[in-house]
Amino acid sequence: MPHDVLDFRSDTVTRPTPAMRKAMAEAEVGDDVLGDDPTVLRLQERVAGILGKEAALFVPSGTMSNLIAVRLHCKPGEEFLCEAGCHVYNFEQAGYAQLCGVAARAVEGTHGVLRVEQLEGLIRPDNAHFARTRMVALENTHNRGGGRIQPYAHVEAITRWAHDHGLTTHLDGARLFNAVVATGIEPTRWTRHFDTVSVCFSKGLGAPVGSALSGPRDWIAEAVRHRKVLGGGMRQAGVLAAAALFALEHHVDRLAEDHANAQRLAEGIRGIDRLRLDPPTVDTNLVFFHVDRAWGPAAEFSAELKRRGLLMLATSPTMIRAATHLDVDRDDVERAIGILAEVAALRRPSQRPAEVS
Ligand SMILES: *Cc1c(COP(=O)(O)O)cnc(C)c1O
C-alpha cells in the first residue's frame, strides 16, 4: 500500500520496520522442527518468562494457537464456555468443531465482557446425554467488544469459579499487551488466572507473522505434536522469531501511542453527524462506529472512504471498524477524521450528483 493510503483496517497491516528487518536478516537459525533453532528457543523462553508460564510454543497464527489450546483442554465430546462475540467462536471457522470434535457454548456478554453469574449453572451434569463441560475461554482485549479490556475483577471471579468447579481456563490474549499497557497491570497478573495463554506478535506488536501459546511444560510438549499435525511445524523459523523478539523489546510500550490515537479518532467521530461510536468509549486501539441508516450501508460508506484514500472495514450492514497501529500517526488520524466528516456529509450515494463520484 503506498504511504498516501491511510490503512486503518486492522493492526495486522503493519510492515516490519527497517530495524525489525535487520534483526530478522541477522537472526541465527536452525531447524525448529528438529528443535535446534536458537532464536525460536530464545523467543519461547522469553514469552514464557513474560507471561509467567513454564513454557511457550511459537506458532504461525493466533488461530492455530487457539486451536491447539482447545485440543489441549478438550477431547471430542467435550465443550468449552466462551463469550458469544469472541474470536475463537466466530472467526476461526469453528475449528474446534471441524478439527477437534469439540463444542462451544457461547454466552452473550456486554461488549465482550461476561459476569460470573452468567456462567453459574452452565456446567452440564455428569450424564451420558450431555457433552462434558471442560474449559472457559476469555478474550482480552476483546476484538468485537471494541478492544474492550476485561475488568480485572471479572477475570478473577470467572477463572476462580472455573477452577473451583474443575474447569480449566484459556486466555486468547491476541491483544493482551494492549490491556497491559492501558491498565498498567503486569502481564503475569493477568495470566496467572489461566492455564494456557495465547498472544499474537502480528497484531499491535507489528511483527509480520506469529503467535505463541504458553502454559505448563507438559502441556506445551503435547502442543508440539498438535502443531505438527496441523502443519504448523516451521524450519528456519528463527527469522520470524527474531521479528517477534524485536517486537517484544521495542513495540510494547509504544502501544500507548496507538491508544492515544484511537482516543483522538473517537473524539473526532463523536463530532460527526450520522456516525455513532459503539461502544461509546474506547479502551485501547479499536474504534467501532455505526453509520446512520439514512446515509446508507456501511459497505458503501467504506467504499467512499476508500475513494479518498482511507481504508476502514465494514463489519456489519451498519458498523465500521478502525484500528490504530504502528503505521498510522497523529497526522494520519487527523486526515482520517477529515475524510470521515466529508463522506458523512454526502447525501445517500444514490442521490449524489454524478460529479462527486
Ligand atoms: C487476530 C486474532 C486472533 C488470531 O488471528 P490470526 O489471524 O490467526 O493470527 C485470535 N484472537 C483474536 C482476539 C484476534 O483478534
The ligand as an ORCA input file, in Angstrom:
! r2SCAN-3c Opt
* xyz 0 1
  C      -6.435    -11.821     15.236
  C      -6.948    -12.571     16.393
  C      -6.655    -13.927     16.574
  C      -5.809    -14.763     15.646
  O      -5.717    -14.358     14.387
  P      -4.687    -14.903     13.285
  O      -5.026    -14.019     12.165
  O      -4.998    -16.331     13.082
  O      -3.308    -14.712     13.807
  C      -7.145    -14.544     17.690
  N      -7.876    -13.872     18.583
  C      -8.158    -12.579     18.454
  C      -8.926    -11.882     19.515
  C      -7.715    -11.879     17.351
  O      -8.015    -10.579     17.217
*
